[in-house]
């Protein structure tokens, strides 16, 4: 469902958020180790997230990435998806057709659009704070 880039972006943001709950900055090396991702690829993803003001890049010896505590409860999953993959997930055809729409639907258009709308609603209502809290409490995991 998500591109590999978006998967890494979501996992990285959740990990950064978890560490930010305790006021910590997290290094690129720690992120790539935790989410099992390539370093250079992850650095580019983190640049996109920082440019979109989802995460913050902190320079210096004790630097890394963080999310301000007051922003943790405001950031929603759809913001990460949009920053990395745009809105294709919400507008694309279930069969990958270029010109599928309500006026000229593909065979699965009407059923797929209901599912797509439900996903969008879930992504828009899911806060990074709740995902980070689940990780912090050991209720969820980022890797096997």
N, C-alpha and C positions, 0 to 999 in steps of 0.2 A: 504494500500500500504506500509506504513512504520510500523515497529514494534513500540510498545508502547515506548520502550527505545529510539528509534530514534526520535519519535514525541517529547518526553520530551527534548531530546538533541537539537533539532532544535529550539524549543520554548525558552529553556534556553539561547542558544547562541544568539538568536535575542534580548532577553531582556537584556542580558549582553552587547551586542553591543549598544543597545539604550542608556544605562546608560554610556557606555564608550564614546559616542559622546560628553558627557558633562564632561569627565574626572573623572567619579565616579566609585568606586568599589562597587559591590553589594554583599550582604551577601547571604549565602545559604538559610536562612530563608525568605528573600525578594524574592528570585527566586522561592522557592516552593510555596509561597503565590501567586505570580503573575501568575505562570503557572499551579497552582492547582495540584501539584505533591507530592508524598510521600518523606519525607526528606532523609531517608537513601538511597533509590533508586536513587534519584537525585544526592546525593553526589557521588555515584559510577559512574554515567554518567559524572559528571563534572570532575572526576579523569581521565576518558578516554579522554575527550576533552582536558584537560590540558596536558596529556601525548602526545597527538597528536599535541600539540602546537597551538591549535585553540584558546583556552582561556588561561589566566594566573591566577594562584592562588597566592594571596598576603597575607602574614602572618601579624599578629599584630592586634591591637585594631581597626584600620581603614581599616583592610584588607577585603578580599572577593575575588571576581572574576572580571576580566576585560579583555579587548582586547586593545592592544596598538593602538592608532589612525592610525598610518601608516599601520597597518595590517588590519584594518577594510575594506578597499577597495580591499584588495587582497584575503581575505577569501571568498570562494565560497560554495554554499550549498552542492555540491557533497563531499566536504571535511568532513563535519559533518556526512553525510550519510555513507561515507566510514569508518570513524573512529569508528562508532558505529555498523553498520550492514555489513561492508565489501562491496563486489561487487555483492552480491547475487541478488540484485534488477536489475542489469544490465545483469545478466547471467541466471537467473532462468527461468524455464518453466512456461508459463501462466496457465497451468493446474496442475503444481506441480510435473510433472514426473521427475524422476531422470536422465534419459538418453535422453532427448529431445535435438535434434540438427538439423542442416540443412540436414544432411544425413539420419536421422531417426526422422522426425518431428512429433510432436503431431498435432491434427487437427487444432489448432489455431496458430501454430508456426510462420508461415510467416507473418500473420497480427499482431501478438503480438510483433514480433521482430521489426517491423517498429515503433510501439507505444513506445516500450522500448527504442529504439534509440532516439526518439524525447524527451522522458523524460530525458534521460541522457544528451542530449544537453542543455535542459532547466536548469537542476541542475548544469551543468558545467558553464553556463553563468550567473547564478544568484549570485550576490554578497550579502553578509550579510549586507554590508553598505546600500544598497537600501532597504532591508527588515527592517532594524532598523530605517531608515529615515521615512518610511511609518508609523511605529509604533509611532515614535516621533511626527509626524505631525497629528496623530489621524486618519490617512487614513486606518489603519489596526489595528487588535486587536488580542490578544493572548488567550483571554477567553471571554465567553459570558457576 
